[in-house]
Amino acid sequence: MANRLAWNLDALVYDFFAGQVDQQLYQDILKALGPTDGMIVDDLGCGTGNLTRLFSGTTTVRAIDLSPVAIAKTYYRTGPNVYLCSMDFYNMPPSLRPSPAPHRIVASRSLYHPDLPRSIGLLASHLRDDGIAVVAHAVPNVSQYMFPRMNGTKSFSPRQAVKAAARLSRLVGVDYRFFEAEEFERAGRQHFDAVNVELGGFGTHYVVRLQKGNLLSHQH
Ligand SMILES: C[S@@+](CC[C@H](N)C(=O)[O-])C[C@H]1O[C@@H](n2cnc3c(N)ncnc32)[C@H](O)[C@@H]1O
C-alpha cells in the first residue's frame, strides 16, 4: 500500500526531474538489450514511459506498472505497439503473466524489493529460454549518484541530489533498496547463464545484462 501511494506521487513529479543522466541511461539500456525489432519486450516498472517510448514501432512492448498514474502517462506518450497493464509484478502468478514469454525484459530502476535474488529469479522465470533481461539500478553510493561523470569530469547535479532525497522514503516503509555490483552478479549467476554488470547513465547506475543460454549474442 505504501509502495503504490509512493509510486503514484512519484509519477506525478517524475518528469520534472528527468534530465541528461536519464537520457544517457536509456541509451545504455537499449544498447545492452541489443536490437529488438519484431520482438516482445516486457518493460517492468515502465513509470511514465520515458524509456518505453524509445522502442521502435516494430517492437511489441508490454509495459507494466504498479501506479495507475504512471500507466496513464505512458498511454498518452506511446503508440499502438505498446500494451499497458497496472499490476504489481511481484504478485504476478504464472496464469496472469503476459503470454507468450518475452524475448527481452527491461526493469529500469524498478527492482526495489529487499530480496534481490527473488527479483532476479522472477525475471528468469518469466523470460524465454534464450532471452535477455536488462536491469538498471542506481548505485548505492550517494555521492557517485549526485556527481555524474560527464565528458570525463565529475560535476554536481542538483537534479540527481533531489532524486537522491527520495531514498528517505524507506523511513516510511516504502521498499526502496540499493545493491552493490557484487550482489547483482551473485543473484544473476543463481538464475542466468551469463551476467555482465557495467556502469551507465554517466556512472550513476548499474546496467546489468542477464542472459539465458551460453551464446554471447542472440538476435532472436
Ligand atoms: C523510478 S521509476 C522508473 C520508471 C522508468 N522505468 C524509468 O527508468 O524511467 C520506478 C517505477 O517502477 C514501478 N514499480 C516499482 N515496483 C513495482 C512493482 N512491484 N510492480 C509494478 N511496478 C513497480 C513504480 O510504480 C515506478 O513507476
The ligand as an SDF file (V2000), in Angstrom:
LIG
                    3D

 27 29  0  0  0  0  0  0  0  0999 V2000
   11.9000    5.0720  -10.5880 C   0  0  0  0  0  0  0  0  0  0  0  0
   10.5030    4.6440  -11.5820 S   0  0  0  0  0  0  0  0  0  0  0  0
   11.3360    4.1790  -13.0840 C   0  0  0  0  0  0  0  0  0  0  0  0
   10.4960    4.3930  -14.3040 C   0  0  0  0  0  0  0  0  0  0  0  0
   11.1640    4.0180  -15.6330 C   0  0  0  0  0  0  0  0  0  0  0  0
   11.3950    2.5900  -15.7250 N   0  0  0  0  0  0  0  0  0  0  0  0
   12.4430    4.7920  -15.8290 C   0  0  0  0  0  0  0  0  0  0  0  0
   13.5360    4.2310  -15.6630 O   0  0  0  0  0  0  0  0  0  0  0  0
   12.3540    5.9820  -16.1240 O   0  0  0  0  0  0  0  0  0  0  0  0
   10.0410    3.0680  -10.9150 C   0  0  0  0  0  0  0  0  0  0  0  0
    8.6930    2.5670  -11.4220 C   0  0  0  0  0  0  0  0  0  0  0  0
    8.5910    1.1820  -11.0670 O   0  0  0  0  0  0  0  0  0  0  0  0
    7.2620    0.9370  -10.6430 C   0  0  0  0  0  0  0  0  0  0  0  0
    7.2740   -0.2260   -9.7350 N   0  0  0  0  0  0  0  0  0  0  0  0
    8.0230   -0.3750   -8.6030 C   0  0  0  0  0  0  0  0  0  0  0  0
    7.7410   -1.5650   -8.0370 N   0  0  0  0  0  0  0  0  0  0  0  0
    6.8090   -2.1710   -8.8290 C   0  0  0  0  0  0  0  0  0  0  0  0
    6.1200   -3.4210   -8.7610 C   0  0  0  0  0  0  0  0  0  0  0  0
    6.3330   -4.2740   -7.7570 N   0  0  0  0  0  0  0  0  0  0  0  0
    5.2260   -3.7300   -9.7340 N   0  0  0  0  0  0  0  0  0  0  0  0
    4.9860   -2.8580  -10.7670 C   0  0  0  0  0  0  0  0  0  0  0  0
    5.6220   -1.6560  -10.8770 N   0  0  0  0  0  0  0  0  0  0  0  0
    6.5140   -1.3170   -9.9220 C   0  0  0  0  0  0  0  0  0  0  0  0
    6.8410    2.2180   -9.9350 C   0  0  0  0  0  0  0  0  0  0  0  0
    5.4320    2.3510   -9.8860 O   0  0  0  0  0  0  0  0  0  0  0  0
    7.5250    3.2900  -10.7670 C   0  0  0  0  0  0  0  0  0  0  0  0
    6.6620    3.8140  -11.7460 O   0  0  0  0  0  0  0  0  0  0  0  0
  1  2  1  0
  2  3  1  0
  2 10  1  0
  3  4  1  0
  4  5  1  0
  5  6  1  0
  5  7  1  0
  7  8  2  0
  7  9  1  0
 10 11  1  0
 11 12  1  0
 11 26  1  0
 12 13  1  0
 13 14  1  0
 13 24  1  0
 14 15  1  0
 14 23  1  0
 15 16  2  0
 16 17  1  0
 17 18  1  0
 17 23  2  0
 18 19  1  0
 18 20  2  0
 20 21  1  0
 21 22  2  0
 22 23  1  0
 24 25  1  0
 24 26  1  0
 26 27  1  0
M  CHG  2   2   1   9  -1
M  END
$$$$
